[in-house]
């Protein structure tokens, strides 16, 4: 059984375990969420701080903020370098996801799906206009394609990408390609902006 709730600072050990298993060495340890960052998430926007359990075990986590999204940005800029205090806008019309992390043993068992369901429910509960994120495309660098052709092939179902294909299965729509979003060689340092609107929402492009 999969359950989702808001995480608190008391969940830090479980959240760290999720990060450690999802991003093992040589991934730099200093990029795992710190206790200070988790505290900032909980204090700034507790509704956007989520943890998923599978049969009672911490399996996945997700963090989001509210913003009035406008134009291109890097992950560091939109997330306040992971702290969210400086960029969270309490009156923002967009729920913006800055992180989703799943332990390898729990991938394919519904934890990530449950987190995205919870995010959509939060958009509707708060009366927001949309959910948005900029996702990685880790299959891009080895594809030999230009980025526009790669994203189009994944969006149309002709190719599969470990991250973007999951986003599309969640009902999110590609709206933009963002250069230099994150230091990420697998993605060619690109990110892909994806959005979801409630059933009564009206999609609009940012650029």
Buried (B, 14 or more C-beta within 10 A) or exposed (E): EBBBEBBBBEBBEBBBBBBBBBBEEEEEEEEBBBEEBBBBBBEBBEEBBBBBBBEEEBBBBBBBBBBEBEEBBBBEEBBBBBBBBEBBBEEBBBBBBBBBBBBEEBBEBBBBBBBBBBBBEBBBEEEBBBBBBBBBBBBBBEBEBEBEEBBBBBBEEEBEBEBBBBBBEBEBBBBBBBEEBBEBEBBBBBBBBBBBBBEEBEEEEEE
